[in-house]
Amino acid sequence: MDLQLTGKRALVTGSTSGLGEEIARTLAAEGATVVVHGRDRGRADAVAKEIGGAVAIGDLATDEGADAVARVAGEIDILVNNMGIFDPTLTWDDLSADAWNEIYNINVVASVRMIQRFVPAMRKRGWGRVIQISSALSDYPMDTQPHYAATNAARNNLAASLSRELKDSGVTSNAVAAGGILTPSAKERLVGVGRAAGLGETWEEMAETIVRRSTTMIDLGRIGSPAEYADMVTFLASPRASYVTGATLRVDGGWH
């Protein structure tokens, strides 16, 4: 299927590693010009060089950083708000009000900053795609990391509200609620868990056991690959998804 992305320009926030990098690569492979965003110039340049994209550096937790990114990125057709922070170790007892404010600023308000800077031009041109990357924890919060689950629920709500605002404009707004993603950082974290449990020293030694233990509540019985998520995001970014808006699409292997 031709996703008709040739000639489209996309900005993927937090795209120097992990899922964001995979989304940037997939969009570029489908013909889009991609602006790679991050805070580390060297990492951003490396990704952009491989996919033939541009680079925008800035801290989206601040208005100044968002302005810097907007100046470099220029007009874009596709905005993927992927950037966010995640710390699986934090609990209710560990979290101060300042910690809640910090993660809300980064995981929610940073997305709003990007929407405010790029969506008006999309509306004026009569075409655009805005995609929030959230988490299945928005629907299935745990006793740990409550602030992370709450901010992802807010991202889903943001996507739905924006779709109402953009009705009849040609611009769609959706969210992808992700389950487990086997990124390099996730694999590193799982190796640490496996070593602590005495399952071995390397991923190869413990992969089968730790995946089985980690996916007891996932119908497909495995952790999703970054490519599987990136493919969904790329479809939503395309003209082929013109009748999808206001939706939160769970991509989680049947997590229950």
KAUR-V273810 format. One record per pair of residues at least 24 apart in sequence whose ideal C-beta (glycine too) atoms are under 7 Angstrom apart, sorted by the first residue. I is the first residue (numbers start at 1). GAP is how many residues later the second one is. Records with the same first field share a line. If there is no record, write none. Layout:
BEGIN
I: GAP ; GAP
END
This chain:
BEGIN
1: 239
3: 27 ; 231 ; 232 ; 235 ; 237
4: 234 ; 235 ; 236
5: 25 ; 26 ; 27 ; 232 ; 233
6: 25
8: 24 ; 69 ; 70
9: 24 ; 67 ; 68
10: 24 ; 25 ; 66 ; 67 ; 68 ; 70 ; 227
11: 24 ; 26 ; 45 ; 62 ; 65 ; 68
12: 24 ; 25 ; 68 ; 70
13: 24 ; 47 ; 67 ; 68 ; 69 ; 70 ; 101
14: 24 ; 68 ; 69 ; 70
15: 32 ; 67
16: 24 ; 27 ; 28 ; 31
17: 26
18: 165 ; 167 ; 208
19: 63 ; 114 ; 162 ; 164 ; 207 ; 210
20: 62 ; 63
21: 26
22: 204 ; 205 ; 208
23: 57 ; 59 ; 207 ; 210
24: 27 ; 29
25: 26
26: 204 ; 205 ; 208
27: 207 ; 210
28: 24 ; 25
30: 204
32: 46
35: 38 ; 41
37: 32
60: 50 ; 53 ; 54
61: 44 ; 45 ; 49
63: 50
66: 47 ; 48 ; 51
70: 47 ; 48
75: 46
76: 42
77: 45 ; 50 ; 51 ; 52
78: 51 ; 159
79: 35 ; 39 ; 51
80: 51 ; 53 ; 153
81: 30 ; 33 ; 50 ; 51 ; 52
82: 51
83: 27
86: 62
87: 58
88: 56 ; 57
90: 54 ; 55
91: 53
92: 54
95: 52
99: 48
100: 47
103: 44 ; 45 ; 48
104: 47
107: 44 ; 48
108: 43 ; 46 ; 47 ; 50
111: 44 ; 47
115: 47
119: 52
122: 49
123: 43 ; 46 ; 48
126: 43 ; 44
127: 43 ; 44
128: 43
129: 43 ; 107 ; 108
130: 32 ; 41 ; 43
131: 43 ; 45 ; 102 ; 105 ; 106
132: 26 ; 27 ; 43
133: 43 ; 45
134: 41 ; 42 ; 43
135: 42 ; 43
136: 41 ; 42 ; 43 ; 114 ; 116 ; 119
138: 39
139: 38
140: 115
156: 92
159: 89
160: 86
163: 82 ; 83
164: 82
172: 72 ; 73
173: 72 ; 73
174: 62 ; 70 ; 71 ; 73 ; 75
175: 73
176: 53 ; 56 ; 57 ; 73 ; 75
177: 71 ; 72 ; 73 ; 75
178: 51 ; 73 ; 74
179: 39 ; 45 ; 72 ; 73 ; 74 ; 76
180: 34 ; 43 ; 44
181: 43 ; 45 ; 48
182: 41 ; 42 ; 43
183: 43
217: 38 ; 39
218: 35 ; 36 ; 37
219: 34 ; 35 ; 37
220: 33 ; 34
222: 31
224: 27 ; 29
END
